[in-house]
Amino acid sequence: MSIIAWIVVGLIAGLLAKAAMPGTGNEPAGWIGTIILGIVGAVVGGFIWTTATGRPAETGVNVGSVLIAFVGAVVVIWVLRMVTGRSSA
């Protein structure tokens, strides 16, 4: 996947994850933070998907990639909240 595709998928997944799990202020802020959250989420989601199914994760900018990245970003937010000891607002 190209860097532009990672940024697009990261932005979409990060925005969806932040909307699904309204924040307490400990999640990354701003556009760059949202993109980074989504990209990290894509890596985490891809790892979870590959481990659970034994198949490689989706690639490119498509619904499957965004869904996997979204799930990964939600997991990242959840872990951040567990580590910092904060709950949702």
PDB file of N, CA, C and O in Angstrom:
ATOM      1  N   MET A   1       0.858  -1.173   0.000  1.00  0.00           N
ATOM      2  CA  MET A   1       0.000   0.000   0.000  1.00  0.00           C
ATOM      3  C   MET A   1       0.900   1.231   0.000  1.00  0.00           C
ATOM      4  O   MET A   1       1.901   1.266   0.715  1.00  0.00           O
ATOM      5  N   SER A   2       0.558   2.225  -0.783  1.00  0.00           N
ATOM      6  CA  SER A   2       1.360   3.441  -0.860  1.00  0.00           C
ATOM      7  C   SER A   2       1.162   4.291   0.389  1.00  0.00           C
ATOM      8  O   SER A   2       0.223   4.072   1.153  1.00  0.00           O
ATOM      9  N   ILE A   3       2.036   5.244   0.589  1.00  0.00           N
ATOM     10  CA  ILE A   3       1.952   6.121   1.757  1.00  0.00           C
ATOM     11  C   ILE A   3       0.650   6.928   1.738  1.00  0.00           C
ATOM     12  O   ILE A   3       0.059   7.181   2.788  1.00  0.00           O
ATOM     13  N   ILE A   4       0.209   7.327   0.556  1.00  0.00           N
ATOM     14  CA  ILE A   4      -1.052   8.075   0.447  1.00  0.00           C
ATOM     15  C   ILE A   4      -2.221   7.192   0.887  1.00  0.00           C
ATOM     16  O   ILE A   4      -3.127   7.658   1.577  1.00  0.00           O
ATOM     17  N   ALA A   5      -2.199   5.928   0.489  1.00  0.00           N
ATOM     18  CA  ALA A   5      -3.268   5.000   0.895  1.00  0.00           C
ATOM     19  C   ALA A   5      -3.254   4.809   2.406  1.00  0.00           C
ATOM     20  O   ALA A   5      -4.316   4.790   3.028  1.00  0.00           O
ATOM     21  N   TRP A   6      -2.064   4.665   3.018  1.00  0.00           N
ATOM     22  CA  TRP A   6      -1.969   4.541   4.472  1.00  0.00           C
ATOM     23  C   TRP A   6      -2.555   5.768   5.157  1.00  0.00           C
ATOM     24  O   TRP A   6      -3.274   5.642   6.148  1.00  0.00           O
ATOM     25  N   ILE A   7      -2.253   6.953   4.636  1.00  0.00           N
ATOM     26  CA  ILE A   7      -2.764   8.195   5.231  1.00  0.00           C
ATOM     27  C   ILE A   7      -4.276   8.269   5.120  1.00  0.00           C
ATOM     28  O   ILE A   7      -4.952   8.627   6.085  1.00  0.00           O
ATOM     29  N   VAL A   8      -4.818   7.935   3.950  1.00  0.00           N
ATOM     30  CA  VAL A   8      -6.270   7.994   3.748  1.00  0.00           C
ATOM     31  C   VAL A   8      -6.984   6.987   4.654  1.00  0.00           C
ATOM     32  O   VAL A   8      -7.944   7.335   5.342  1.00  0.00           O
ATOM     33  N   VAL A   9      -6.513   5.742   4.650  1.00  0.00           N
ATOM     34  CA  VAL A   9      -7.124   4.719   5.497  1.00  0.00           C
ATOM     35  C   VAL A   9      -6.959   5.093   6.969  1.00  0.00           C
ATOM     36  O   VAL A   9      -7.887   4.919   7.758  1.00  0.00           O
ATOM     37  N   GLY A  10      -5.795   5.599   7.340  1.00  0.00           N
ATOM     38  CA  GLY A  10      -5.551   6.017   8.714  1.00  0.00           C
ATOM     39  C   GLY A  10      -6.471   7.130   9.161  1.00  0.00           C
ATOM     40  O   GLY A  10      -6.995   7.096  10.275  1.00  0.00           O
ATOM     41  N   LEU A  11      -6.674   8.117   8.305  1.00  0.00           N
ATOM     42  CA  LEU A  11      -7.559   9.226   8.649  1.00  0.00           C
ATOM     43  C   LEU A  11      -8.994   8.750   8.828  1.00  0.00           C
ATOM     44  O   LEU A  11      -9.651   9.108   9.806  1.00  0.00           O
ATOM     45  N   ILE A  12      -9.479   7.952   7.899  1.00  0.00           N
ATOM     46  CA  ILE A  12     -10.864   7.458   7.981  1.00  0.00           C
ATOM     47  C   ILE A  12     -11.043   6.581   9.218  1.00  0.00           C
ATOM     48  O   ILE A  12     -11.995   6.762   9.977  1.00  0.00           O
ATOM     49  N   ALA A  13     -10.133   5.636   9.421  1.00  0.00           N
ATOM     50  CA  ALA A  13     -10.243   4.728  10.576  1.00  0.00           C
ATOM     51  C   ALA A  13     -10.102   5.484  11.887  1.00  0.00           C
ATOM     52  O   ALA A  13     -10.828   5.201  12.840  1.00  0.00           O
ATOM     53  N   GLY A  14      -9.192   6.430  11.951  1.00  0.00           N
ATOM     54  CA  GLY A  14      -9.013   7.230  13.159  1.00  0.00           C
ATOM     55  C   GLY A  14     -10.244   8.050  13.490  1.00  0.00           C
ATOM     56  O   GLY A  14     -10.653   8.123  14.649  1.00  0.00           O
ATOM     57  N   LEU A  15     -10.836   8.669  12.479  1.00  0.00           N
ATOM     58  CA  LEU A  15     -12.057   9.449  12.704  1.00  0.00           C
ATOM     59  C   LEU A  15     -13.201   8.560  13.178  1.00  0.00           C
ATOM     60  O   LEU A  15     -13.929   8.922  14.102  1.00  0.00           O
ATOM     61  N   LEU A  16     -13.361   7.401  12.549  1.00  0.00           N
ATOM     62  CA  LEU A  16     -14.427   6.473  12.957  1.00  0.00           C
ATOM     63  C   LEU A  16     -14.216   5.969  14.387  1.00  0.00           C
ATOM     64  O   LEU A  16     -15.168   5.878  15.162  1.00  0.00           O
ATOM     65  N   ALA A  17     -12.974   5.642  14.731  1.00  0.00           N
ATOM     66  CA  ALA A  17     -12.688   5.141  16.078  1.00  0.00           C
ATOM     67  C   ALA A  17     -12.938   6.217  17.129  1.00  0.00           C
ATOM     68  O   ALA A  17     -13.500   5.936  18.188  1.00  0.00           O
ATOM     69  N   LYS A  18     -12.522   7.449  16.835  1.00  0.00           N
ATOM     70  CA  LYS A  18     -12.768   8.538  17.782  1.00  0.00           C
ATOM     71  C   LYS A  18     -14.262   8.802  17.941  1.00  0.00           C
ATOM     72  O   LYS A  18     -14.713   9.153  19.032  1.00  0.00           O
ATOM     73  N   ALA A  19     -15.029   8.639  16.876  1.00  0.00           N
ATOM     74  CA  ALA A  19     -16.480   8.829  16.954  1.00  0.00           C
ATOM     75  C   ALA A  19     -17.140   7.686  17.731  1.00  0.00           C
ATOM     76  O   ALA A  19     -18.093   7.910  18.476  1.00  0.00           O
ATOM     77  N   ALA A  20     -16.637   6.477  17.558  1.00  0.00           N
ATOM     78  CA  ALA A  20     -17.213   5.314  18.237  1.00  0.00           C
ATOM     79  C   ALA A  20     -16.873   5.292  19.722  1.00  0.00           C
ATOM     80  O   ALA A  20     -17.639   4.774  20.534  1.00  0.00           O
ATOM     81  N   MET A  21     -15.728   5.854  20.068  1.00  0.00           N
ATOM     82  CA  MET A  21     -15.280   5.872  21.464  1.00  0.00           C
ATOM     83  C   MET A  21     -14.940   7.311  21.848  1.00  0.00           C
ATOM     84  O   MET A  21     -13.769   7.693  21.860  1.00  0.00           O
ATOM     85  N   PRO A  22     -15.972   8.117  22.164  1.00  0.00           N
ATOM     86  CA  PRO A  22     -15.712   9.522  22.496  1.00  0.00           C
ATOM     87  C   PRO A  22     -14.646   9.640  23.571  1.00  0.00           C
ATOM     88  O   PRO A  22     -14.610   8.868  24.530  1.00  0.00           O
ATOM     89  N   GLY A  23     -13.783  10.620  23.388  1.00  0.00           N
ATOM     90  CA  GLY A  23     -12.562  10.681  24.174  1.00  0.00           C
ATOM     91  C   GLY A  23     -12.614  11.339  25.529  1.00  0.00           C
ATOM     92  O   GLY A  23     -13.574  12.005  25.919  1.00  0.00           O
ATOM     93  N   THR A  24     -11.520  11.108  26.216  1.00  0.00           N
ATOM     94  CA  THR A  24     -11.282  11.703  27.517  1.00  0.00           C
ATOM     95  C   THR A  24     -10.116  12.668  27.438  1.00  0.00           C
ATOM     96  O   THR A  24      -9.694  13.227  28.450  1.00  0.00           O
ATOM     97  N   GLY A  25      -9.601  12.863  26.249  1.00  0.00           N
ATOM     98  CA  GLY A  25      -8.474  13.767  26.077  1.00  0.00           C
ATOM     99  C   GLY A  25      -7.135  13.062  26.034  1.00  0.00           C
ATOM    100  O   GLY A  25      -6.121  13.718  25.795  1.00  0.00           O
ATOM    101  N   ASN A  26      -7.080  11.748  26.256  1.00  0.00           N
ATOM    102  CA  ASN A  26      -5.795  11.050  26.224  1.00  0.00           C
ATOM    103  C   ASN A  26      -5.489  10.422  24.867  1.00  0.00           C
ATOM    104  O   ASN A  26      -4.410   9.858  24.683  1.00  0.00           O
ATOM    105  N   GLU A  27      -6.415  10.508  23.918  1.00  0.00           N
ATOM    106  CA  GLU A  27      -6.159  10.022  22.575  1.00  0.00           C
ATOM    107  C   GLU A  27      -5.410  11.105  21.799  1.00  0.00           C
ATOM    108  O   GLU A  27      -5.460  12.281  22.159  1.00  0.00           O
ATOM    109  N   PRO A  28      -4.721  10.705  20.741  1.00  0.00           N
ATOM    110  CA  PRO A  28      -4.000  11.693  19.939  1.00  0.00           C
ATOM    111  C   PRO A  28      -4.946  12.770  19.405  1.00  0.00           C
ATOM    112  O   PRO A  28      -6.059  12.467  18.974  1.00  0.00           O
ATOM    113  N   ALA A  29      -4.503  14.015  19.434  1.00  0.00           N
ATOM    114  CA  ALA A  29      -5.343  15.137  19.009  1.00  0.00           C
ATOM    115  C   ALA A  29      -4.919  15.636  17.630  1.00  0.00           C
ATOM    116  O   ALA A  29      -3.789  15.413  17.195  1.00  0.00           O
ATOM    117  N   GLY A  30      -5.831  16.306  16.959  1.00  0.00           N
ATOM    118  CA  GLY A  30      -5.549  16.916  15.669  1.00  0.00           C
ATOM    119  C   GLY A  30      -5.555  15.923  14.525  1.00  0.00           C
ATOM    120  O   GLY A  30      -5.712  14.718  14.719  1.00  0.00           O
ATOM    121  N   TRP A  31      -5.380  16.459  13.327  1.00  0.00           N
ATOM    122  CA  TRP A  31      -5.401  15.636  12.119  1.00  0.00           C
ATOM    123  C   TRP A  31      -4.258  14.639  12.099  1.00  0.00           C
ATOM    124  O   TRP A  31      -4.451  13.470  11.764  1.00  0.00           O
ATOM    125  N   ILE A  32      -3.071  15.097  12.457  1.00  0.00           N
ATOM    126  CA  ILE A  32      -1.902  14.214  12.440  1.00  0.00           C
ATOM    127  C   ILE A  32      -2.080  13.086  13.457  1.00  0.00           C
ATOM    128  O   ILE A  32      -1.792  11.928  13.154  1.00  0.00           O
ATOM    129  N   GLY A  33      -2.549  13.417  14.655  1.00  0.00           N
ATOM    130  CA  GLY A  33      -2.791  12.402  15.678  1.00  0.00           C
ATOM    131  C   GLY A  33      -3.836  11.391  15.245  1.00  0.00           C
ATOM    132  O   GLY A  33      -3.705  10.196  15.512  1.00  0.00           O
ATOM    133  N   THR A  34      -4.882  11.876  14.572  1.00  0.00           N
ATOM    134  CA  THR A  34      -5.933  10.989  14.083  1.00  0.00           C
ATOM    135  C   THR A  34      -5.392  10.049  13.008  1.00  0.00           C
ATOM    136  O   THR A  34      -5.716   8.861  12.998  1.00  0.00           O
ATOM    137  N   ILE A  35      -4.576  10.576  12.111  1.00  0.00           N
ATOM    138  CA  ILE A  35      -3.971   9.755  11.063  1.00  0.00           C
ATOM    139  C   ILE A  35      -3.049   8.709  11.683  1.00  0.00           C
ATOM    140  O   ILE A  35      -3.075   7.543  11.291  1.00  0.00           O
ATOM    141  N   ILE A  36      -2.233   9.129  12.653  1.00  0.00           N
ATOM    142  CA  ILE A  36      -1.322   8.188  13.311  1.00  0.00           C
ATOM    143  C   ILE A  36      -2.111   7.110  14.043  1.00  0.00           C
ATOM    144  O   ILE A  36      -1.765   5.930  13.975  1.00  0.00           O
ATOM    145  N   LEU A  37      -3.180   7.513  14.750  1.00  0.00           N
ATOM    146  CA  LEU A  37      -4.044   6.542  15.424  1.00  0.00           C
ATOM    147  C   LEU A  37      -4.576   5.525  14.419  1.00  0.00           C
ATOM    148  O   LEU A  37      -4.552   4.325  14.690  1.00  0.00           O
ATOM    149  N   GLY A  38      -5.051   5.980  13.275  1.00  0.00           N
ATOM    150  CA  GLY A  38      -5.586   5.079  12.254  1.00  0.00           C
ATOM    151  C   GLY A  38      -4.533   4.175  11.652  1.00  0.00           C
ATOM    152  O   GLY A  38      -4.804   3.003  11.392  1.00  0.00           O
ATOM    153  N   ILE A  39      -3.327   4.698  11.422  1.00  0.00           N
ATOM    154  CA  ILE A  39      -2.256   3.884  10.851  1.00  0.00           C
ATOM    155  C   ILE A  39      -1.813   2.820  11.856  1.00  0.00           C
ATOM    156  O   ILE A  39      -1.631   1.658  11.493  1.00  0.00           O
ATOM    157  N   VAL A  40      -1.640   3.218  13.119  1.00  0.00           N
ATOM    158  CA  VAL A  40      -1.301   2.236  14.149  1.00  0.00           C
ATOM    159  C   VAL A  40      -2.441   1.219  14.268  1.00  0.00           C
ATOM    160  O   VAL A  40      -2.206   0.021  14.429  1.00  0.00           O
ATOM    161  N   GLY A  41      -3.668   1.714  14.188  1.00  0.00           N
ATOM    162  CA  GLY A  41      -4.824   0.827  14.213  1.00  0.00           C
ATOM    163  C   GLY A  41      -4.816  -0.153  13.054  1.00  0.00           C
ATOM    164  O   GLY A  41      -5.203  -1.310  13.217  1.00  0.00           O
ATOM    165  N   ALA A  42      -4.381   0.295  11.891  1.00  0.00           N
ATOM    166  CA  ALA A  42      -4.306  -0.596  10.732  1.00  0.00           C
ATOM    167  C   ALA A  42      -3.291  -1.706  10.972  1.00  0.00           C
ATOM    168  O   ALA A  42      -3.534  -2.861  10.621  1.00  0.00           O
ATOM    169  N   VAL A  43      -2.174  -1.366  11.560  1.00  0.00           N
ATOM    170  CA  VAL A  43      -1.157  -2.382  11.853  1.00  0.00           C
ATOM    171  C   VAL A  43      -1.685  -3.370  12.901  1.00  0.00           C
ATOM    172  O   VAL A  43      -1.564  -4.583  12.731  1.00  0.00           O
ATOM    173  N   VAL A  44      -2.269  -2.846  13.981  1.00  0.00           N
ATOM    174  CA  VAL A  44      -2.821  -3.697  15.031  1.00  0.00           C
ATOM    175  C   VAL A  44      -3.966  -4.547  14.483  1.00  0.00           C
ATOM    176  O   VAL A  44      -4.020  -5.752  14.731  1.00  0.00           O
ATOM    177  N   GLY A  45      -4.877  -3.926  13.744  1.00  0.00           N
ATOM    178  CA  GLY A  45      -5.998  -4.655  13.158  1.00  0.00           C
ATOM    179  C   GLY A  45      -5.542  -5.727  12.186  1.00  0.00           C
ATOM    180  O   GLY A  45      -6.098  -6.825  12.163  1.00  0.00           O
ATOM    181  N   GLY A  46      -4.526  -5.415  11.376  1.00  0.00           N
ATOM    182  CA  GLY A  46      -3.984  -6.401  10.449  1.00  0.00           C
ATOM    183  C   GLY A  46      -3.374  -7.580  11.176  1.00  0.00           C
ATOM    184  O   GLY A  46      -3.529  -8.726  10.753  1.00  0.00           O
ATOM    185  N   PHE A  47      -2.674  -7.301  12.279  1.00  0.00           N
ATOM    186  CA  PHE A  47      -2.102  -8.380  13.086  1.00  0.00           C
ATOM    187  C   PHE A  47      -3.195  -9.251  13.684  1.00  0.00           C
ATOM    188  O   PHE A  47      -3.111 -10.478  13.642  1.00  0.00           O
ATOM    189  N   ILE A  48      -4.226  -8.613  14.245  1.00  0.00           N
ATOM    190  CA  ILE A  48      -5.346  -9.361  14.835  1.00  0.00           C
ATOM    191  C   ILE A  48      -6.030 -10.208  13.765  1.00  0.00           C
ATOM    192  O   ILE A  48      -6.308 -11.386  13.990  1.00  0.00           O
ATOM    193  N   TRP A  49      -6.300  -9.617  12.609  1.00  0.00           N
ATOM    194  CA  TRP A  49      -6.976 -10.329  11.521  1.00  0.00           C
ATOM    195  C   TRP A  49      -6.168 -11.541  11.066  1.00  0.00           C
ATOM    196  O   TRP A  49      -6.706 -12.640  10.933  1.00  0.00           O
ATOM    197  N   THR A  50      -4.874 -11.334  10.830  1.00  0.00           N
ATOM    198  CA  THR A  50      -4.023 -12.416  10.350  1.00  0.00           C
ATOM    199  C   THR A  50      -3.902 -13.519  11.393  1.00  0.00           C
ATOM    200  O   THR A  50      -3.920 -14.702  11.053  1.00  0.00           O
ATOM    201  N   THR A  51      -3.779 -13.138  12.660  1.00  0.00           N
ATOM    202  CA  THR A  51      -3.681 -14.127  13.727  1.00  0.00           C
ATOM    203  C   THR A  51      -4.975 -14.925  13.870  1.00  0.00           C
ATOM    204  O   THR A  51      -4.944 -16.141  14.055  1.00  0.00           O
ATOM    205  N   ALA A  52      -6.109 -14.234  13.784  1.00  0.00           N
ATOM    206  CA  ALA A  52      -7.407 -14.894  13.989  1.00  0.00           C
ATOM    207  C   ALA A  52      -7.825 -15.758  12.809  1.00  0.00           C
ATOM    208  O   ALA A  52      -8.416 -16.820  13.001  1.00  0.00           O
ATOM    209  N   THR A  53      -7.528 -15.319  11.594  1.00  0.00           N
ATOM    210  CA  THR A  53      -8.025 -16.031  10.419  1.00  0.00           C
ATOM    211  C   THR A  53      -6.967 -16.832   9.671  1.00  0.00           C
ATOM    212  O   THR A  53      -7.299 -17.751   8.923  1.00  0.00           O
ATOM    213  N   GLY A  54      -5.705 -16.495   9.865  1.00  0.00           N
ATOM    214  CA  GLY A  54      -4.647 -17.155   9.119  1.00  0.00           C
ATOM    215  C   GLY A  54      -4.519 -16.658   7.697  1.00  0.00           C
ATOM    216  O   GLY A  54      -3.731 -17.194   6.918  1.00  0.00           O
ATOM    217  N   ARG A  55      -5.288 -15.636   7.351  1.00  0.00           N
ATOM    218  CA  ARG A  55      -5.231 -15.049   6.008  1.00  0.00           C
ATOM    219  C   ARG A  55      -4.664 -13.642   6.096  1.00  0.00           C
ATOM    220  O   ARG A  55      -4.829 -12.980   7.121  1.00  0.00           O
ATOM    221  N   PRO A  56      -4.006 -13.173   5.055  1.00  0.00           N
ATOM    222  CA  PRO A  56      -3.497 -11.801   5.089  1.00  0.00           C
ATOM    223  C   PRO A  56      -4.651 -10.785   5.094  1.00  0.00           C
ATOM    224  O   PRO A  56      -5.733 -11.048   4.568  1.00  0.00           O
ATOM    225  N   ALA A  57      -4.397  -9.646   5.689  1.00  0.00           N
ATOM    226  CA  ALA A  57      -5.404  -8.593   5.765  1.00  0.00           C
ATOM    227  C   ALA A  57      -5.565  -7.910   4.408  1.00  0.00           C
ATOM    228  O   ALA A  57      -4.753  -8.092   3.501  1.00  0.00           O
ATOM    229  N   GLU A  58      -6.620  -7.129   4.296  1.00  0.00           N
ATOM    230  CA  GLU A  58      -6.891  -6.370   3.073  1.00  0.00           C
ATOM    231  C   GLU A  58      -5.775  -5.371   2.803  1.00  0.00           C
ATOM    232  O   GLU A  58      -5.067  -4.955   3.721  1.00  0.00           O
ATOM    233  N   THR A  59      -5.624  -4.993   1.552  1.00  0.00           N
ATOM    234  CA  THR A  59      -4.666  -3.950   1.190  1.00  0.00           C
ATOM    235  C   THR A  59      -5.362  -2.938   0.299  1.00  0.00           C
ATOM    236  O   THR A  59      -6.376  -3.245  -0.328  1.00  0.00           O
ATOM    237  N   GLY A  60      -4.825  -1.750   0.244  1.00  0.00           N
ATOM    238  CA  GLY A  60      -5.410  -0.695  -0.567  1.00  0.00           C
ATOM    239  C   GLY A  60      -6.484   0.056   0.183  1.00  0.00           C
ATOM    240  O   GLY A  60      -6.772  -0.239   1.342  1.00  0.00           O
ATOM    241  N   VAL A  61      -7.067   1.020  -0.481  1.00  0.00           N
ATOM    242  CA  VAL A  61      -8.128   1.831   0.121  1.00  0.00           C
ATOM    243  C   VAL A  61      -9.458   1.198  -0.271  1.00  0.00           C
ATOM    244  O   VAL A  61      -9.951   1.401  -1.381  1.00  0.00           O
ATOM    245  N   ASN A  62     -10.033   0.430   0.651  1.00  0.00           N
ATOM    246  CA  ASN A  62     -11.328  -0.200   0.426  1.00  0.00           C
ATOM    247  C   ASN A  62     -12.014  -0.405   1.767  1.00  0.00           C
ATOM    248  O   ASN A  62     -11.428  -0.134   2.815  1.00  0.00           O
ATOM    249  N   VAL A  63     -13.229  -0.873   1.738  1.00  0.00           N
ATOM    250  CA  VAL A  63     -14.023  -1.029   2.955  1.00  0.00           C
ATOM    251  C   VAL A  63     -13.353  -2.013   3.916  1.00  0.00           C
ATOM    252  O   VAL A  63     -13.327  -1.773   5.123  1.00  0.00           O
ATOM    253  N   GLY A  64     -12.817  -3.107   3.401  1.00  0.00           N
ATOM    254  CA  GLY A  64     -12.162  -4.093   4.253  1.00  0.00           C
ATOM    255  C   GLY A  64     -10.976  -3.514   5.006  1.00  0.00           C
ATOM    256  O   GLY A  64     -10.812  -3.766   6.199  1.00  0.00           O
ATOM    257  N   SER A  65     -10.154  -2.744   4.320  1.00  0.00           N
ATOM    258  CA  SER A  65      -8.998  -2.115   4.966  1.00  0.00           C
ATOM    259  C   SER A  65      -9.428  -1.142   6.047  1.00  0.00           C
ATOM    260  O   SER A  65      -8.861  -1.125   7.140  1.00  0.00           O
ATOM    261  N   VAL A  66     -10.429  -0.336   5.741  1.00  0.00           N
ATOM    262  CA  VAL A  66     -10.910   0.641   6.717  1.00  0.00           C
ATOM    263  C   VAL A  66     -11.516  -0.070   7.922  1.00  0.00           C
ATOM    264  O   VAL A  66     -11.295   0.351   9.058  1.00  0.00           O
ATOM    265  N   LEU A  67     -12.269  -1.130   7.698  1.00  0.00           N
ATOM    266  CA  LEU A  67     -12.883  -1.874   8.798  1.00  0.00           C
ATOM    267  C   LEU A  67     -11.820  -2.504   9.701  1.00  0.00           C
ATOM    268  O   LEU A  67     -11.925  -2.430  10.926  1.00  0.00           O
ATOM    269  N   ILE A  68     -10.812  -3.115   9.113  1.00  0.00           N
ATOM    270  CA  ILE A  68      -9.740  -3.718   9.897  1.00  0.00           C
ATOM    271  C   ILE A  68      -8.975  -2.641  10.661  1.00  0.00           C
ATOM    272  O   ILE A  68      -8.651  -2.832  11.833  1.00  0.00           O
ATOM    273  N   ALA A  69      -8.683  -1.520  10.019  1.00  0.00           N
ATOM    274  CA  ALA A  69      -7.984  -0.422  10.683  1.00  0.00           C
ATOM    275  C   ALA A  69      -8.842   0.187  11.792  1.00  0.00           C
ATOM    276  O   ALA A  69      -8.320   0.562  12.842  1.00  0.00           O
ATOM    277  N   PHE A  70     -10.149   0.289  11.569  1.00  0.00           N
ATOM    278  CA  PHE A  70     -11.067   0.805  12.586  1.00  0.00           C
ATOM    279  C   PHE A  70     -11.041  -0.072  13.837  1.00  0.00           C
ATOM    280  O   PHE A  70     -10.928   0.437  14.953  1.00  0.00           O
ATOM    281  N   VAL A  71     -11.145  -1.377  13.654  1.00  0.00           N
ATOM    282  CA  VAL A  71     -11.119  -2.299  14.794  1.00  0.00           C
ATOM    283  C   VAL A  71      -9.782  -2.164  15.535  1.00  0.00           C
ATOM    284  O   VAL A  71      -9.748  -2.126  16.765  1.00  0.00           O
ATOM    285  N   GLY A  72      -8.708  -2.093  14.790  1.00  0.00           N
ATOM    286  CA  GLY A  72      -7.400  -1.917  15.414  1.00  0.00           C
ATOM    287  C   GLY A  72      -7.286  -0.602  16.168  1.00  0.00           C
ATOM    288  O   GLY A  72      -6.706  -0.565  17.252  1.00  0.00           O
ATOM    289  N   ALA A  73      -7.830   0.482  15.614  1.00  0.00           N
ATOM    290  CA  ALA A  73      -7.784   1.789  16.281  1.00  0.00           C
ATOM    291  C   ALA A  73      -8.616   1.780  17.554  1.00  0.00           C
ATOM    292  O   ALA A  73      -8.229   2.391  18.550  1.00  0.00           O
ATOM    293  N   VAL A  74      -9.759   1.091  17.534  1.00  0.00           N
ATOM    294  CA  VAL A  74     -10.576   0.967  18.751  1.00  0.00           C
ATOM    295  C   VAL A  74      -9.784   0.210  19.817  1.00  0.00           C
ATOM    296  O   VAL A  74      -9.815   0.583  20.989  1.00  0.00           O
ATOM    297  N   VAL A  75      -9.084  -0.836  19.424  1.00  0.00           N
ATOM    298  CA  VAL A  75      -8.253  -1.587  20.374  1.00  0.00           C
ATOM    299  C   VAL A  75      -7.151  -0.685  20.931  1.00  0.00           C
ATOM    300  O   VAL A  75      -6.869  -0.723  22.129  1.00  0.00           O
ATOM    301  N   VAL A  76      -6.528   0.122  20.078  1.00  0.00           N
ATOM    302  CA  VAL A  76      -5.471   1.036  20.523  1.00  0.00           C
ATOM    303  C   VAL A  76      -6.029   2.040  21.535  1.00  0.00           C
ATOM    304  O   VAL A  76      -5.399   2.285  22.564  1.00  0.00           O
ATOM    305  N   ILE A  77      -7.201   2.625  21.260  1.00  0.00           N
ATOM    306  CA  ILE A  77      -7.818   3.563  22.199  1.00  0.00           C
ATOM    307  C   ILE A  77      -8.123   2.853  23.512  1.00  0.00           C
ATOM    308  O   ILE A  77      -7.864   3.401  24.584  1.00  0.00           O
ATOM    309  N   TRP A  78      -8.667   1.648  23.444  1.00  0.00           N
ATOM    310  CA  TRP A  78      -8.997   0.899  24.651  1.00  0.00           C
ATOM    311  C   TRP A  78      -7.745   0.638  25.489  1.00  0.00           C
ATOM    312  O   TRP A  78      -7.764   0.802  26.709  1.00  0.00           O
ATOM    313  N   VAL A  79      -6.655   0.230  24.829  1.00  0.00           N
ATOM    314  CA  VAL A  79      -5.399  -0.024  25.542  1.00  0.00           C
ATOM    315  C   VAL A  79      -4.874   1.272  26.158  1.00  0.00           C
ATOM    316  O   VAL A  79      -4.418   1.266  27.302  1.00  0.00           O
ATOM    317  N   LEU A  80      -4.929   2.380  25.421  1.00  0.00           N
ATOM    318  CA  LEU A  80      -4.503   3.669  25.966  1.00  0.00           C
ATOM    319  C   LEU A  80      -5.290   4.015  27.227  1.00  0.00           C
ATOM    320  O   LEU A  80      -4.723   4.492  28.210  1.00  0.00           O
ATOM    321  N   ARG A  81      -6.574   3.777  27.193  1.00  0.00           N
ATOM    322  CA  ARG A  81      -7.407   4.070  28.360  1.00  0.00           C
ATOM    323  C   ARG A  81      -7.085   3.148  29.527  1.00  0.00           C
ATOM    324  O   ARG A  81      -7.111   3.579  30.680  1.00  0.00           O
ATOM    325  N   MET A  82      -6.788   1.901  29.245  1.00  0.00           N
ATOM    326  CA  MET A  82      -6.425   0.968  30.321  1.00  0.00           C
ATOM    327  C   MET A  82      -5.084   1.369  30.950  1.00  0.00           C
ATOM    328  O   MET A  82      -4.920   1.303  32.168  1.00  0.00           O
ATOM    329  N   VAL A  83      -4.140   1.780  30.120  1.00  0.00           N
ATOM    330  CA  VAL A  83      -2.814   2.149  30.607  1.00  0.00           C
ATOM    331  C   VAL A  83      -2.871   3.450  31.413  1.00  0.00           C
ATOM    332  O   VAL A  83      -2.232   3.561  32.459  1.00  0.00           O
ATOM    333  N   THR A  84      -3.626   4.423  30.934  1.00  0.00           N
ATOM    334  CA  THR A  84      -3.687   5.721  31.619  1.00  0.00           C
ATOM    335  C   THR A  84      -4.708   5.735  32.745  1.00  0.00           C
ATOM    336  O   THR A  84      -4.727   6.666  33.549  1.00  0.00           O
ATOM    337  N   GLY A  85      -5.556   4.718  32.813  1.00  0.00           N
ATOM    338  CA  GLY A  85      -6.540   4.638  33.900  1.00  0.00           C
ATOM    339  C   GLY A  85      -7.731   5.557  33.739  1.00  0.00           C
ATOM    340  O   GLY A  85      -8.438   5.828  34.710  1.00  0.00           O
ATOM    341  N   ARG A  86      -7.965   6.039  32.539  1.00  0.00           N
ATOM    342  CA  ARG A  86      -9.105   6.912  32.278  1.00  0.00           C
ATOM    343  C   ARG A  86     -10.210   6.145  31.595  1.00  0.00           C
ATOM    344  O   ARG A  86      -9.947   5.224  30.822  1.00  0.00           O
ATOM    345  N   SER A  87     -11.456   6.520  31.876  1.00  0.00           N
ATOM    346  CA  SER A  87     -12.601   5.900  31.199  1.00  0.00           C
ATOM    347  C   SER A  87     -13.198   6.915  30.241  1.00  0.00           C
ATOM    348  O   SER A  87     -12.743   8.056  30.167  1.00  0.00           O
ATOM    349  N   SER A  88     -14.229   6.489  29.504  1.00  0.00           N
ATOM    350  CA  SER A  88     -14.859   7.400  28.552  1.00  0.00           C
ATOM    351  C   SER A  88     -15.605   8.496  29.271  1.00  0.00           C
ATOM    352  O   SER A  88     -15.999   8.354  30.428  1.00  0.00           O
ATOM    353  N   ALA A  89     -15.794   9.609  28.551  1.00  0.00           N
ATOM    354  CA  ALA A  89     -16.450  10.786  29.138  1.00  0.00           C
ATOM    355  C   ALA A  89     -17.930  10.581  29.283  1.00  0.00           C
ATOM    356  O   ALA A  89     -18.633  11.473  29.760  1.00  0.00           O
TER     357      ALA A  89
END
